[in-house]
Amino acid sequence: MFSQDYFRSLIQVLSVTFTLKKKQDIVGIINQQKVALRI
């Protein structure tokens, strides 16, 4: 059975990764809109 500290740190890493991915998605959407505005 996993220790609680390990589980907590794993959740922390997953949430940070998810947040970074969300930010990348938002930046990608903004860049797409900038390109669309240029056309």
Residue, then its C-alpha position, 0 to 999 in steps of 0.5 A: m500500500f502506498s504511503q499518504d505522502y507519496f500519494r499526495s505528491l503524485i496528485q500534486v505532480l498530476s495537477v501541475t502537469f494538468t495546469l501547464k497543459k491547460k495553459q498551453d491549450i489556452v495559448g494555442i487557442i489565442n495564437q489561432q485567433k491571432v492568425a485568424l484575425r490576420i487573414 
